[in-house]
Amino acid sequence: MAEKTAKIETAAKADAKAAPKTEAKAAPAAAANGAAKFDLNSLNTLAVVSLATAVTGFGAVAAIITGHISLAQIKKSGQSGRGLAIAGVIVGYAVVALWVLGGIASIAYKLRYGFGYGDVMPMDGFGTRMDGFGNGMMGQID
């Protein structure tokens, strides 16, 4: 019985010694195959926040701010997530640019067609304006 226990312990020790060697050999092979594991603990959180807020569109300004802060943090600490931060900053600036272009287009449209409501197109769809009490379905009201 003691011999079996000793053999089992010896085999376990041999396996424990061999395991790091096989893992060390497997790591370069996994990296070569593109199956390397990513360490999420080294990912900069603000980089993720930057991209997430940029995608929503409403948080474009927050995406720009958090993206620039995360790029500075990544540069100092060497964390990962630089691509996410850059994507968040780019998308944030693109959304802000669309806001500006939309505002310019809106102002140009209002300058061209007027600022009033109902001045350009009839509101009731029959070629008459809805001025209050005009000619309606019941005839003219005097």
N, C-alpha and C positions, 0 to 999 in steps of 0.2 A: 504494500500500500504506500509506504514511504517512497519507494522507488518511482511509482507512478506520479506522485505529487512532485517529486524532484524533476522528473522529465517534463511535466506540464509547466513548471516554473521556468525551467531552462528554455523550453520552446517559446514561452511568453516573452522572456527576456530577449531571445533572438529575434522574435517578431518586432519587438519594440525598437531594437537597434536597426533593423532593416527598414522599418516604416519611414523614418525621415529620409533615408537614402532614396527610396522609391518616390516619395513625395517631391524631393528635390529634383529628381530626374523628370518627374511628370510636369513640374511647373514650367520649364522651358518648352516642353512639348505642347502644353496647353496654350502657352503664349504664342507659339508658332502657328497653332491651329486657329487662333483668334478666340479661344474660349477662356481667356484669363478672367479672373473674378475682379469685380470693381469694388473698391472699398468706399461704401457710402458715408463712412465716418469722416472722410477727408473732403467731402463735398461741401462747398461754401453754400450756406443756407440762403443768403441774400441773392445769390445767382439764380437759385430756383424761384425765389419770390419775384425777382425781376422778370423772368420769362413768364411766370404765371399771371402777373398783373398786366403785362404787355398784351398777352393773348386775349384778355377780357376786353380790352379797348377802353374801358372806363378808367383804368388805373395806369394810363400811359405815362403820366408825369411821375407817378410813383415808380414805374418800371425804369425810367431814365435815371432817377435818383438812386434807387437801390442797385441798379446795374453798375453805375460809376463807383459807388461805395464798394461793391463786391469786387470789382476789378482791382481797386486799390488794395483790398484785403488779400486777394489772391496773389498779387504781386509781392506783398510783404511776407505772407505765410507759406506760400507755395501750395496752397490747397488746390483741389481740382474744381472744375465748374466754370472755367474761363469761357468756353464755348456757349454755355447757357447764359452767362452774363452779357456776352457780346450780342447774342440773339435777342435778349430782352431789351438791350439798349437800342438796337437797330429797329426792332418792331415798335418800340415806344416812340422813337423819332418819326417813324413812318406814320403812325396813328396821329401824332401831333401835326404832321405835315398835311394829312388828309383833313383834319379839323380846320386848319388855316385855309386850305384850298376851298373847302365847303363854305366857310365864312365869306371868302372873297366872291365865290359864285353866287351866294345868297344876296350879298350887297349889290352885285352887278345886275342880278335879276330884278331886284326891287328898284334900282335906278332906271332900268330899261322899261319896266312895266308898271311901275307905281307902287306906292306903299299901302294904298287903301284896300279894303276888302270888297270884292264885288265889282271893282272898276274894270277888270280885264274881261272876265267871263260872266255870263249871266248865272245867277245863283239857282234859279229854278229850272233851268234846262230848256225853256221855251222861248228864249230870245228876249225876255223882259227882265228888268232888274227888280229885285225885291226891295223896294224903297219904303216899305211900310204898307200904306193903304193905296195901292195903285189899282190898275185893272187886274182883276183876279178872276176866279171862276164864277163869282156872283155878279160880275158886271162892275161898272164904274160906280164908286161911292162918292156922292156929292157932299 
